[in-house]
Amino acid sequence: MRLTLTTFITLDGVVQAPGGPDEDTSGGFEHGGWLVPYLDDDMGQAMNGFFADADAFLLGRRTYEIFAASWPKMNDPNDPVASALNTLPKYVASRTLEDVSWEGSTLLRGDLATEVAELKRRPGRELQIHGSGGMAQTLIRHGLIDEYRLLTYPVVLGTGKRLFGEGAKPSALEHADHRPTSTGGSIDVYTVAGEPTYGAVGPEYE
């Protein structure tokens, strides 16, 4: 399976607590819910399309707890997001959770990079990460993510957890798709295209 990451992100790279003020206040973060003013049908249609390609999900502890508290209550068979989340396998990376009760969930307790590499070797289309910024950073450092789906919105927060931190594996990305949203957002898909290349500019190089 290919490993894809879908996340909401600010112009200054913050991915923390897009959905609500209590979603993640760690580090004294006070801007939870920053995404909400930008929700629109364009975002909804894009997310429906992304979820349609999933064969399994990979979630960090905090994202799992948020999802497990709400999505099992949404049982509309015509909702592609709810249907996928409630029926497909879910792998939860956590060393603190004792058990996972959401149907179809499995705890990953070993080395994250090793466990995920093994999942990627299984047959299927996509193993999808949604949110789970801390876990995503670990997988970025190990070069395990194949595709980034970044839903970027016109807001700068100045503080908060960022997607690409120190230690990210240097990678060249290919811009595979772009869609604007009615609220000023930008939905962009990037595939990993190997190592970066470098050059130099200036009159001495002409």
Backbone torsions as a table, in degrees:
resi	resn	phi	psi	omega
1	MET	NA	147.1	171.9
2	ARG	-81.3	144.4	177.8
3	LEU	-101.0	117.3	-178.9
4	THR	-116.3	147.6	178.0
5	LEU	-120.9	123.6	175.6
6	THR	-116.2	125.6	-178.2
7	THR	-151.3	151.8	172.8
8	PHE	-89.2	138.1	-171.3
9	ILE	-147.4	143.4	177.6
10	THR	-84.8	171.7	178.7
11	LEU	-63.1	-27.0	177.7
12	ASP	-98.8	21.0	168.1
13	GLY	85.7	8.5	-177.5
14	VAL	-81.0	133.8	178.5
15	VAL	-119.2	4.0	-173.4
16	GLN	-76.7	133.2	168.6
17	ALA	47.6	55.7	178.7
18	PRO	-69.3	-27.1	-167.9
19	GLY	-94.1	-10.5	-178.4
20	GLY	179.7	159.1	-174.8
21	PRO	-66.0	-24.2	-178.2
22	ASP	-103.5	7.0	-174.7
23	GLU	-65.9	-43.2	178.4
24	ASP	-162.0	101.9	-179.5
25	THR	-102.0	10.3	-178.3
26	SER	-59.1	146.5	-176.8
27	GLY	74.0	13.5	-178.5
28	GLY	73.6	23.4	-177.4
29	PHE	-64.9	127.7	-173.8
30	GLU	-117.5	12.5	-173.9
31	HIS	-113.9	20.9	-179.0
32	GLY	-57.7	138.3	-178.5
33	GLY	93.9	12.7	-175.5
34	TRP	-63.9	-22.6	-178.7
35	LEU	-75.5	-30.3	-166.2
36	VAL	-53.1	-41.6	179.6
37	PRO	-63.8	-13.2	-174.8
38	TYR	-105.3	4.4	179.9
39	LEU	-64.3	137.0	177.3
40	ASP	-158.7	177.5	-178.5
41	ASP	-65.7	-31.1	179.9
42	ASP	-61.6	-43.5	177.8
43	MET	-64.9	-43.9	-179.5
44	GLY	-60.2	-42.5	179.6
45	GLN	-66.0	-39.9	178.7
46	ALA	-63.9	-44.0	-179.5
47	MET	-64.8	-39.7	176.5
48	ASN	-58.4	-42.3	179.4
49	GLY	-65.3	-40.5	179.1
50	PHE	-64.3	-46.8	-178.2
51	PHE	-64.5	-27.1	-179.4
52	ALA	-64.8	-20.9	-177.8
53	ASP	-95.6	2.4	-175.4
54	ALA	-80.3	142.0	167.9
55	ASP	-115.6	-14.7	176.9
56	ALA	-166.6	163.4	-179.6
57	PHE	-125.2	147.4	176.3
58	LEU	-122.1	119.8	-172.3
59	LEU	-128.1	142.4	169.5
60	GLY	-78.3	169.7	-174.9
61	ARG	-58.8	-50.4	-175.1
62	ARG	-64.1	-43.4	179.3
63	THR	-64.9	-40.1	177.2
64	TYR	-58.4	-46.6	-177.7
65	GLU	-63.7	-38.5	178.2
66	ILE	-66.4	-47.4	-179.0
67	PHE	-65.1	-43.9	-175.5
68	ALA	-67.4	-21.7	179.3
69	ALA	-80.2	-15.7	-174.2
70	SER	-126.2	-46.2	-171.4
71	TRP	-64.4	-34.2	177.8
72	PRO	-62.4	-19.7	178.5
73	LYS	-81.1	-10.4	-177.3
74	MET	-103.4	99.7	-172.1
75	ASN	-114.7	27.0	176.5
76	ASP	-72.4	114.7	-178.1
77	PRO	-64.9	-15.5	179.5
78	ASN	-90.9	-0.4	177.3
79	ASP	-92.3	107.9	-174.2
80	PRO	-65.2	-30.8	-179.4
81	VAL	-72.6	-50.1	179.5
82	ALA	-61.5	-42.6	-179.0
83	SER	-61.4	-43.7	-179.8
84	ALA	-65.5	-48.0	-176.6
85	LEU	-65.6	-34.2	-176.1
86	ASN	-84.7	-16.1	-175.4
87	THR	-114.5	-25.6	-175.6
88	LEU	-87.9	159.1	178.1
89	PRO	-62.0	142.0	178.7
90	LYS	-127.4	125.0	179.2
91	TYR	-108.5	126.2	-171.7
92	VAL	-114.7	117.8	-179.7
93	ALA	-88.7	106.9	179.9
94	SER	-160.6	139.8	173.5
95	ARG	-108.3	5.1	-179.8
96	THR	-112.3	-27.8	177.3
97	LEU	-68.3	138.2	177.8
98	GLU	-85.5	-36.0	178.2
99	ASP	-156.5	165.0	177.9
100	VAL	-127.5	118.6	-172.1
101	SER	-96.1	-14.4	179.0
102	TRP	-64.7	127.2	-174.9
103	GLU	-54.0	133.2	178.6
104	GLY	87.6	7.5	-176.7
105	SER	-97.0	142.8	178.7
106	THR	-133.5	132.5	177.6
107	LEU	-79.4	138.7	170.7
108	LEU	-107.6	112.9	-175.1
109	ARG	-108.4	-12.5	-176.9
110	GLY	-85.4	-163.1	177.3
111	ASP	-61.6	123.5	-171.8
112	LEU	-60.2	-48.5	-176.8
113	ALA	-61.4	-40.5	-179.9
114	THR	-66.9	-44.7	-179.1
115	GLU	-62.8	-43.1	-177.5
116	VAL	-70.3	-40.0	176.6
117	ALA	-58.1	-38.2	178.2
118	GLU	-67.8	-41.6	177.5
119	LEU	-61.3	-39.1	-179.1
120	LYS	-64.9	-24.8	179.7
121	ARG	-78.0	-9.5	179.9
122	ARG	-77.5	154.0	179.5
123	PRO	-68.9	150.6	178.6
124	GLY	145.6	178.0	-179.2
125	ARG	-89.7	-72.6	-174.4
126	GLU	-131.5	134.8	163.5
127	LEU	-98.0	114.3	-169.3
128	GLN	-107.1	135.6	168.9
129	ILE	-103.7	133.0	172.5
130	HIS	-124.2	122.9	-175.0
131	GLY	66.5	-131.0	174.6
132	SER	54.9	51.9	-172.2
133	GLY	-59.8	-41.8	-179.3
134	GLY	-63.7	-45.2	177.4
135	MET	-64.1	-41.0	-179.3
136	ALA	-59.8	-38.9	-179.8
137	GLN	-61.9	-39.1	177.3
138	THR	-62.1	-44.0	-178.5
139	LEU	-70.0	-32.4	175.0
140	ILE	-63.5	-43.0	180.0
141	ARG	-61.8	-30.0	-179.7
142	HIS	-93.4	3.2	176.7
143	GLY	65.7	33.8	-174.9
144	LEU	-96.3	-14.0	-178.1
145	ILE	-84.8	129.7	-177.8
146	ASP	-93.7	-27.7	-175.5
147	GLU	-150.1	137.0	177.4
148	TYR	-110.0	131.4	174.2
149	ARG	-118.2	100.3	-172.1
150	LEU	-105.4	119.9	176.5
151	LEU	-101.9	97.9	-170.7
152	THR	-98.2	134.5	-176.6
153	TYR	-124.3	150.9	-170.6
154	PRO	-78.5	70.7	177.1
155	VAL	-146.0	141.6	177.2
156	VAL	-119.5	128.2	-175.3
157	LEU	-108.9	-27.5	176.8
158	GLY	82.5	-25.8	177.6
159	THR	-136.2	164.1	177.5
160	GLY	119.7	167.5	-179.0
161	LYS	-72.1	132.3	-179.3
162	ARG	-106.4	152.8	-175.9
163	LEU	-68.9	-50.6	-176.9
164	PHE	-102.0	106.7	-178.9
165	GLY	-109.1	-172.6	176.6
166	GLU	-59.3	138.4	177.8
167	GLY	91.7	-0.3	176.4
168	ALA	-61.6	139.7	-179.9
169	LYS	-67.4	125.2	177.6
170	PRO	-58.9	128.3	-177.4
171	SER	-146.5	143.2	168.5
172	ALA	-89.6	140.7	-179.2
173	LEU	-119.7	144.8	175.1
174	GLU	-105.8	129.0	-178.5
175	HIS	-79.0	108.9	-172.2
176	ALA	-97.1	-24.3	-177.1
177	ASP	-162.2	150.6	177.3
178	HIS	-146.3	134.4	174.4
179	ARG	-141.4	129.1	174.4
180	PRO	-81.0	161.8	174.3
181	THR	-117.1	162.4	-176.3
182	SER	-68.8	-17.4	-178.6
183	THR	-100.4	13.9	176.9
184	GLY	92.4	8.0	177.9
185	GLY	-82.5	170.5	178.7
186	SER	-137.0	121.7	179.2
187	ILE	-102.8	113.2	-174.1
188	ASP	-126.9	138.8	178.6
189	VAL	-114.4	129.3	179.8
190	TYR	-126.2	132.1	173.2
191	THR	-104.4	146.7	179.9
192	VAL	-73.2	129.7	-173.3
193	ALA	-122.6	33.5	176.0
194	GLY	93.3	-157.2	-177.2
195	GLU	-78.9	150.8	174.3
196	PRO	-65.1	153.8	170.3
197	THR	-111.8	158.9	-172.4
198	TYR	-133.5	158.4	177.6
199	GLY	-154.8	-162.6	-179.9
200	ALA	-150.3	149.4	177.2
201	VAL	-124.1	159.0	179.9
202	GLY	134.1	159.5	-176.7
203	PRO	-61.2	-28.5	-178.0
204	GLU	-71.0	-13.2	-179.0
205	TYR	-104.0	2.4	-177.6
206	GLU	-84.2	NA	NA
